[in-house]
Amino acid sequence: MFRKRNKYAIDPISLSLTKLVASKRKSYRIILSGLGMSVFIGALIAFLFFRFIDSPNETSLSREINDYEIQIQLLNNRADQVLSILENLQTKDDRTYRTIFGMDPLDAELRNAGIGGSDQYKQFDVVENGKILRNASEKLDFISRQIVIQSQSFNDLKSIVADKEKMLASIPSIMPVDKNKIHISSGFGWRQNPFTRSGSQFHPGIDFAGPIGTPIYATGDGVVIDPFGSLTGYGIAIVIDHGYGFETLYAHLSKRLVNVGDSVKRGQVIGYLGNTGPSTGPHLHYEVHRNGGRVNPINYIYSGFTNEEFQKMIEAAEESHEILS
């Protein structure tokens, strides 16, 4: 069994041994000094731990921040792709679509409307990754403005196209009677008077000779109008106003199926071929008026024919002068 050894000191005068007794104050000082050192070392370790090692919450938050940065960058990249597509669309709009329909390209100032002015993105300058956020916000706002402008341009094109479609449907462009049931008996222009067989007269249309009762078709969309108040020398007649400066006249009918004010469609049966009024035989007298003047109908009969058939019809109209009025 070990015993605690006592400590002694030599008295230099008497040369006697004196037993040393530790002071309580000194003991307390030693204890406190040890505790202080322990606290300091613990604090140092804690500081180093929290300084260089993230807590679970901090690690999770850091991961979320990194994810957001990646998503923002991806958004920026996609915005660049959308801008590229939008730029190509604008180029096609100005150089192709609007050109086809005779429209001027959109003014550059209009396309860039809303760019500039006060800096509404300055709030991003004081946050981390603010530059990326600012860039993305600017691109998205720019794309939004451009989409609105481009949509308006397409709406304008849509209106023009709709009007062009209406115009194309209205222009008289088909035969007013089945080509297989008639033949051209008189063309447009000067000819011998068919009644007196002497002198000459101007024939303002084309005559299609055929059986009485052959269906007559509207050659374009339009509205039936009063045939100039009263027509003389045309028998039963129909006049259609097609708009865009065009009118057509169908004369010497045996019967009319439409009345003044009726809307008609291209290809609709409006009456039947006849022999009414001054006439030398059953036929349809067909005229085309443009901007108030009579024009050669042959120039507007181009639907439903091959090039060869159309050429033959022109030749027949030019050569034919046998003639019905």
DOZALUM-909852 format. One record per residue (C-alpha): residue number from 1; y, x, z. Coordinates in steps of 0.02 Angstrom, whole numbers. Each point is the difference from the previous one (the first is absolute). Layout:
BEGIN
   i     c2     c1     c3
 NUM      Y      X      Z
...
This chain:
BEGIN
   i     c2     c1     c3
   1      0      0      0
   2    168     69    -49
   3    147     -3    115
   4    180      0    -51
   5     70    173     24
   6    159     19     96
   7    139    108    -65
   8     83    134    113
   9    154    107    -10
  10     34    172     88
  11    148     10    114
  12     84    167    -51
  13     70     31    175
  14   -146    -43    112
  15   -131     31   -131
  16    -85   -160     54
  17    -77   -135   -112
  18     86   -165    -10
  19    -88   -154    -70
  20     95    -80   -145
  21     31   -186      7
  22     58    -86   -163
  23    162    -94     11
  24    -11   -188    -35
  25    161      6   -100
  26    -68    137   -108
  27   -158    -98    -27
  28     98   -151    -54
  29    100    108   -118
  30   -157     67    -79
  31    -72   -174    -19
  32    159    -70    -77
  33     13    148   -117
  34   -176    -32    -61
  35     34   -184    -25
  36    160     36    -95
  37    -90    119   -115
  38   -136   -130    -30
  39    129   -134    -42
  40     89    118   -118
  41   -160     49    -89
  42    -51   -184    -12
  43    168    -49    -71
  44     -8    143   -124
  45   -172    -55    -56
  46     57   -181    -16
  47    153     53   -102
  48   -105    105   -116
  49   -127   -141    -17
  50    129   -134    -46
  51     98    122   -107
  52   -141     55   -111
  53   -132   -135     20
  54     41   -181    -54
  55    -53   -147    103
  56   -114   -132    -81
  57    150   -116    -24
  58    103    137    -79
  59   -144     47   -114
  60    -19   -181    -55
  61    187    -18    -28
  62      7    161    -99
  63   -143    -60   -110
  64     92   -165    -33
  65    159     93    -47
  66    -97    107   -124
  67    -78   -156    -75
  68    171    -79    -22
  69     65    157    -84
  70   -145     -3   -123
  71     25   -186    -36
  72    187     25    -30
  73    -36    142   -118
  74   -127   -106    -94
  75    129   -139     -9
  76    123    124    -75
  77   -128     53   -130
  78    -37   -180    -48
  79    185    -37    -11
  80     15    144   -124
  81   -140    -76   -103
  82     83   -171      1
  83    165     78    -51
  84    -85     85   -147
  85    -79   -164    -58
  86    165    -92     23
  87     92    131   -101
  88   -124    -18   -144
  89     18   -188      9
  90    189     12     -7
  91    -10    115   -151
  92   -114   -122    -92
  93    113   -143     49
  94    155     84    -71
  95    -75     84   -153
  96   -135   -124    -51
  97      5   -175     75
  98    188    -26     -5
  99     14     84   -171
 100   -130   -116    -77
 101    103   -152     48
 102    168     76    -45
 103     58     27    179
 104    101    149     60
 105    -79    117    128
 106     50    -33    180
 107    154     98     51
 108    -39    153    106
 109    126    -56    131
 110    -91   -165     18
 111   -169     86     17
 112     71    114    136
 113     92   -139     92
 114      0     23    189
 115    -21    189     -2
 116    124     95    108
 117    121    -67    129
 118    -16     22    189
 119   -145    101     67
 120   -114   -135     70
 121   -138    125     33
 122     91    114    122
 123   -102    -69    146
 124   -147    100    -66
 125     94    163     22
 126    -22     -2    190
 127   -188    -31      8
 128   -148    113    -25
 129    -62     -2   -181
 130    161    -92    -42
 131     13     84   -169
 132   -167    -73    -56
 133     46   -173     67
 134    169      6    -84
 135    -75     50   -166
 136   -128   -140      6
 137    130   -131     48
 138    118     53   -139
 139   -139    -11   -130
 140    -61   -170     58
 141    175    -73      0
 142     33     72   -173
 143   -163    -73    -66
 144     45   -171     73
 145    169      0    -88
 146    -76     57   -165
 147   -134   -135      6
 148    133   -135     23
 149    100     67   -149
 150   -155     19   -109
 151    -59   -176     45
 152    168    -69    -57
 153    -16     96   -162
 154   -173    -75    -29
 155     69   -173     38
 156    132     28   -135
 157   -136     57   -121
 158   -104   -152     45
 159    144   -116    -45
 160     29     90   -164
 161   -186     -3    -42
 162    -11   -185     42
 163    150    -34   -112
 164    -74    108   -138
 165   -164    -95     13
 166     94   -163    -12
 167     95     66   -150
 168   -159     60    -86
 169    -80   -169     30
 170    154    -88    -68
 171     28     96   -162
 172    -80   -100   -144
 173   -140    114    -57
 174   -149   -104    -59
 175    -39   -108   -149
 176     61   -179     28
 177   -158    -63    -85
 178   -180     60    -20
 179      4    134   -137
 180   -171    -56    -61
 181     60   -177    -36
 182    159     34    -99
 183     77    113   -131
 184    178     58    -18
 185     83   -103   -135
 186    177     66     17
 187     76    150     83
 188    170     37     78
 189    146     31   -118
 190     69    -57   -165
 191   -110   -108   -113
 192      3   -128   -138
 193     44   -176     54
 194   -171    -84     22
 195     66   -172    -47
 196    110     33   -150
 197    -94    155    -59
 198    167     73    -46
 199    129    105     88
 200    -37     90    162
 201     14    -35    183
 202    -22     98    160
 203   -160    -42     95
 204     30     38    187
 205   -183     -1     53
 206   -182      8    -52
 207   -102   -145    -66
 208   -184    -14     49
 209    -93   -124   -112
 210   -153    -84     73
 211    -87   -164     41
 212     96   -135     90
 213    -45     -5    183
 214    -26    189     18
 215     55     48    178
 216    168     88     18
 217     22    128    140
 218    151     57    100
 219     22    183    -48
 220     73     50    169
 221     41    -69    172
 222    156   -106      8
 223     80   -171     20
 224     11   -138   -130
 225    182    -36    -42
 226     93   -129   -102
 227    -15     60   -181
 228    185     30    -30
 229     42   -181     40
 230    -68    -60   -165
 231    -98     90   -136
 232      6    -58   -180
 233   -130     49   -127
 234   -129     55    130
 235    -93   -163     37
 236    -81     -1    172
 237     51    165     79
 238    -10     97    163
 239    118    137     60
 240    -48    117    143
 241    123    108     95
 242    -95    157     54
 243    145     85     86
 244     54    179    -34
 245     91    -63   -156
 246   -155    -74    -85
 247    -29   -177    -67
 248   -136    -66   -115
 249     -3   -153   -113
 250   -156    -95    -55
 251     35   -130   -136
 252    -83   -133   -110
 253   -125    -43    138
 254   -109   -155     -5
 255     13    -18    189
 256     83     87    147
 257    -87     17    169
 258    148     63    103
 259    170    -68     44
 260    171     76     33
 261      0     88    169
 262   -187     38      2
 263    -53    178     42
 264   -130     71   -118
 265   -111    154     -1
 266    -45    114   -144
 267   -152    -72    -92
 268     28   -177     65
 269    -26   -138   -130
 270    170    -84    -22
 271    -32   -108   -155
 272    -94    -20   -163
 273     35     58   -177
 274     68   -137   -111
 275    102    -49   -152
 276    151    -88     76
 277    176     16    -67
 278     42     75   -170
 279   -160     92    -47
 280   -107     33   -152
 281   -162      3     99
 282    -77     17    174
 283     63    158     84
 284     83     73    153
 285    174     71    -21
 286     23    133    135
 287    162     89     45
 288     48    134    127
 289    180     12     61
 290     65    150     94
 291    172      1     81
 292     50   -150   -107
 293    -53     73   -167
 294   -156    -36   -103
 295   -118    149    -17
 296   -159     27    -99
 297   -142    -75    105
 298   -125    122    -79
 299     76    138    107
 300    -52    -94    157
 301   -175    -51    -50
 302    -98    152     57
 303   -124    -61    131
 304   -179    -34    -53
 305      5    101   -161
 306    -71    167    -52
 307    120    115    -91
 308    -84    -42   -164
 309     11   -188     29
 310    181     13     51
 311     41    100   -157
 312    -84   -131   -110
 313     97   -139     86
 314    164     89    -32
 315    -45     21   -184
 316    -48   -183    -12
 317    164    -54     78
 318     99    110   -121
 319    -93    -54   -156
 320    -17   -185     40
 321    131   -111    -81
 322    -96   -152    -68
 323     86    -84    116
 324      8   -132    135
 325    167    -33     82
